[in-house]
Amino acid sequence: MESGGLKLYPYRSYEVYGLSRNPFEQLASEGISDVESIHVYQEVDMRLQMIVSEVIGNKSSIAMSIVGPLGMGKTQRLKSLAKAVEENRGKAIYVKVDTNDILKLTRDIFYALKPPKSRTNIFLENLSRKLGFIDRLEKMLTDSKEYKSRDIAELLVEQMSKYPYCALLLDELENMQSAREHEKIQFFEMLRHFISTMPKGCVVAFASVPEAYEEYTKIFPAFFMRLHYEFKLRPMSLDETFELVKKRLNRVRIRDTDDPLYPFTEEAIKLIHRLGKGNPRQILRLLHYVLSESAKHKFDPIDDYVVTTILEEPKSLEEYLTRIPGEYRDLVEAIVFQFNGGPISYIQVAKAVKKPGMQVYESLNELIRLGFLVGDPKGNYKVPDYVRKFLEEGQAEREEE
């Protein structure tokens, strides 16, 4: 917009930096169509490519785990495995674990095998019922007492053997951590038997956070001894963070620049890398927030002083709440306004916001990592001390009135 020869930028316009939008707003790989173009490749990615080539080229079968904290890129790696298998006329079952119910989880795995409905498919399903496949499966999934781990695994092997290549990919396996121990053993026994008898050209992979992975290995070591590979994701290096920033910025540039990091300086990125502790999702959150606030105030360039200024402690309760990522704000507001800042358990927060317990548990731990909440030795959650002061000051003002 021009006014008397002066170019005026709308509120929080990224055009001031020659950018069409904020390229750091999408934190997860889901929803990014050309995610490969902005993915920063690490050693693990090369290893995974070699494993897939081995499976496709030699019809071998491989089982592996991918372990790392939230935000380290586990989902992206599983999705890349699925894509590689499907590009070779294979069938990839990708399931994001959202339950601690092994009956539902197992049902989700088998439902992923179903093709879209058509007259032919309905005919085949009816035929399967007559042959007893679906009836046998449903009987075993009515109650955990009926759950026959070996039989279910053999049914899964039978169905996946119909494809030249196949993959069973389980994401966020930590979400079944709160299942009863004997049910976890039943499920891992099913997976163990599946791996022992899986068809040729099959990839089995699952992703988990380290804490849950360690617990699972203690509960069922026999399963983990069957794994061929265990990948533990490492934090991003500084050079990899530079590459991440350059790739993201390049996607939205509408004006050429000699510096691929612009509007950030190297020192700003070094500081953000250190504050994010090398965690890609945390680094992206910081980049998104810093760029958003810088555009609002037209800071140019964005150096380490600007980053420090933007990320300093909020001056009020309102400013603190404004900084909370949108998807977590209801949790923090519940802790602040319903529980006076905590300490409070994740179960109580889940009940207050009416969300699944494990989802809230993960979100609260992410908020700790982001610095918006702190934990206590009993596993509860509370606001930082500076937010507590805001609450106490507000309480004092109300009492004076």
N, C-alpha and C positions, 0 to 999 in steps of 0.2 A: 504494500500500500504506500503510495507516494503522497507527500504533503510539502509543497514549496521546495522541492528538490531534496527533501529529507526523507529517507526510507524509515517508516515506522513499523515495528514488529508487533504482532498481536501478543497478548499476555502468554508467557511461557512458550514463545515460538522458538523452535530449534533452527529456524532459518538464519538466525544471527550467527550460527556456526556452520552454515552451509549444509544442514541436515534436514531431511524431510520430516523426521520424527525421532523419538528416543529409541535407539536400537537395542536397549538393554531391558525393555519391559517384559519380554518373553523369557522367563527363567528356565522353564523346562523344555525338553525337546518336543513334547507333544504340541501340536499346533503350528510347528515350523515346517513348512513343506520341503524346503531345500536345506534341511539341517546339516547335511554333509558339507555344504559350502562354508559353514561357519564353525564346524566342529574342529576342536584343536586335538590333533592326533597325538597319543602317547604310546609308549611301548606296548601297553595292553591291547591297543587297537591293532597293531601289527600282528601280535600273537593270535588274536581272535581271527584275523583274516587268514592266517596260516592254518589254523584249526579247521575253519570252514572249507578251505581248499583241500585239506586232507580228507575230510568227510565226503565232499563231492567227488574228488578224484579217485579215491580208493574205496568208496562205499564203507568206510569205517564208521564206528559209533563212539561218541565221546560224551562224557558227563563232566560238568564243571560248576563252580560257584564263583560269583562276583560279589565281593564284599567291600563295603565302604560306607562312610557316614552319609546322611541325607545330603543331596545336592552334589554328589561327586560324579554323576554321569552313569549310574548303573542302568537306568531305564534306556538311555540312548544306546548302550552296548547291547542290551537284549534286543532292542528294536532292529539294530543292524544285523544281528544274527537271523532274526525272522525274515528280513528283507532278502538276505543272501540265499536262504533256503527256498523262499517263494520264487525268486528269480530263476531257480533251477527246477521249476515245475513241482516243487515240494509243498508240503503242508506244514505250516508253523502254527502251533497253539501258543498264543501269548495270553497269559492270565495275570491281571493285576490283583493280587490277593487283598481282599477287602473284608475278610471275615476271620473269625477264629473257629468257625464251624467246619469241621473236616467233611461233613456230608455236603454242604453247599459248595465248598471249594472243589471237591471231586466232581460234583455235578457240573460246575462251571467248566472244568477241563473237558468233560465229554460233550457238553453243549457246544463248545468251540469247534468240535468236529463236524457239526451239522451244517450242510450246505444250505443256501436259501431255499425256501419252499417252492416246489413246483409239483405238477401232477406226477412226474416221474419220482421225485423225492418222497412224496406221500406214499406212492406205491412201494418204494423201497423200505420206508419206515414200517409200513404195514407188514411187509415181508419179514423185516427184522423182528417184529413183535411175534410173528408166527414161529420164527426160529428160536425165539426166547431170549435174544440178546438184551433188548430193552427191559423186558420183564425181570430178567436176572439182575440187571444193574439197579433198577428201581428198588427191588427187594433189599439189596445190600445197602441202599442209601436211605432207607426209611428210619434207621436207628443205628447208633454207633455199635450196638451189640450185634447187629447184623453185618457190620463192616468187615468183609473178608479181604484183607490186604492183598494176598496173593492172587485171588480170583479177579479182583478189580484190575490189578496190574496186567494180568494176562488178557483181559478184555481190551485194555488200552493198547497193548502190543498188537493184538489181532486187528484192531481198527487202523492203527497207524502203519501197519505193514502193507496197507493197500496203496501207499504212496511211494514213489521212487526215493524221495528224501523226506524227512520229517524233523520237527523240533518241538520239544516241550519246554516252554520258557515261563518261569514263575517269578513275578516281580513283587517286591515288598513282602517277602516271606515272613518278615518280622511281625506282620499283622496277625499271625496265628499264634504268637508267643503266649497269649493268655488262655489258649485252649487247655483243657485238662490234660495232664501228662500222658495218661494212657491213650488219649486220642491222638496226641502228637506222635506217639510211638507207632500207632496204627498207620498214620499217614506216611511217616518216613519209611515204615516197612513196605508200604505199597510202592513208594518211589524206589526203594532199594531193589525190590524184585523187578520193577520195570527196567531199571538200569541193567540188571543182571541178564535180562532176556530181550532187551530192546532190539528192534529190527536194524538191519544194515542201513547205513546212511542216515543215522539219527543223531541229533544233538539234544542233550538235556542240559539246561542251565537254569540256575535260579540266583536271585539277587537278595541280599539281606544287609542290614546294618550290623556292625561288628558285635554289639552287645548280644543281640539275639543269636547270631551265628555261633558265638562261643557257648551259649546255653544249649543250643541244639546239638552241638558236637558232643557235649557231655551226656545228653539224654540218649543219643543214638549213635555211638561211634561207628558201629558197623556200616551205617549208611555212608558216612563221610569217608570211610576207607575205600569205598567204591568209586569216589570221584577221581577223574584223571588229572584235573587241573583245579587249582584254587588261585583266583586272581584277587589280590588286595589292592584296591585303587589308592593311589598316592595323591597328595595335594598337587596343585598346579605349581610349576616353577615360575619365577618372575618372567623369564623369556616366553613361556607359554601364555602367561597373562597378557603380555604385550601383543602376542599373536591374536588372542581372543578379542582384545579391544580393537585392533586394526581390522579384523574380519567383520566384526559387528558394525563398526562405523562405516566401512566401505560400502555396505549394503544400502545405506540410506543417504549417501552423499549426493548433494545436488549442485555442489560447487567444488572444483578441483582445489587441492591443497598440496603443498610440497611435503608436509608433515603428516604421515598416515595416522598419527596419534591425536592430531588436533581435533577438538579444542583442549585435550588434556596434555599436560607436560609429563615427561618421564618420571619426575619426582612425585607427581600426583598419583600415577599408576603404582609406583613403588609403595607408597603409603597405603593405598587401597588394597594392594596385594597382601601387605603385612596385616592390616586390620581384618581382612577376610580369611587370614590363615591358610591361604591357598585353596579354599573351598570354592569351586566354580560358581555355585548358586549364591553363596554369600558375596562373592566378588561382584556378580551381576547385580545383586540387590543394591550394593553400595554405589556401583556405577550409575544405576538407574536413578537413585535418589539424588546423588551429587549432580548429575547432569540436569535433572529436572529443576532442582533448586538454583543451579547456576544460570539456567536459561531464564528463570523468573527474574533474577537480579542482573542479568547481562554481564556476568563475570567472564572476562576474556583476557588471557587464556585461563583455564582451570588448573591452577598449580596446587602444590601441597598445602600452601597457606589457605587457599579457598576450601580445600577438602577439610582441613582442620576446623575452619570457621563453621562450615555447614554441619559437620558431624559432632560439634561440641554439645554438651548436655543441654536439653531443652530448658527454656526459662519459665515454662508454665505447664500445668496439667494438659491444657488444650493442645499446646505444641507437641507434647509427648504423644498424645493420642493421634495427632495428625501424622506423625512419623511412622506409626505402625502400618505395615503392609495391609492392604485392604482385606485380604483373605483371612487375616488373623485378628482383625480389629474387634469383632464381637467377643472373642475369648478374653482379650485384655480388658474390654469395657466391663465384662461380667466380673472379672477379678477386682477391678477398681471400684465399681459402683455397687455390686451385690455382696462382695466379700471384703470390702474396705482395704483392698490391696493384698490380701492373703496374710499368711501362707494358707494354701488351699490345695487339695488333691486334684488330680486330673479327672477323677470320677465325678467329683462335685461340680467341676467346671463343665464337664460333658452333659450332666443333667441340666445345668442352668441354661446351656445354649442348645440343648436337644440335638446333639451330634454324637456319632459313634465314639466310644471311649478311646480306641486305639488311634483314630484320626486326631482326636484332641490331644492325646499323649504326644504324638509325633509333632504336632503344631506347637505345643508348649515347649518342647525341647528345642525346636527350631528357633523359637522366640528367645530362649536362653542363649543360643549360639549367636543370635543377632544382637544381644545385649539389652533387649527390652524387658526381660524378666530374669530373675535369679532363682536358683534352686536352693533347697536346704537339705541337711543330712537325712531327713526323714522321707525325701522324695517328693516334697511339696513344692509349690510354686508361689512366688510373691514378686511384687514390683521392686525395683531398685530403691535404695535409700533416698535418692533425690526426689523420686516420685512420692515416697512416703511423706516427705516434708511438705509437698504440695497438698496432700490429703489432710495432714495435721493443721496446716495453715487455714485450709478451707473450713475445717471443723471449728477452729478457734474463732474465725470470723462469724460463723453461724451462731455460736454461743453468745458472742458479744451483741448480736442483733436481738 
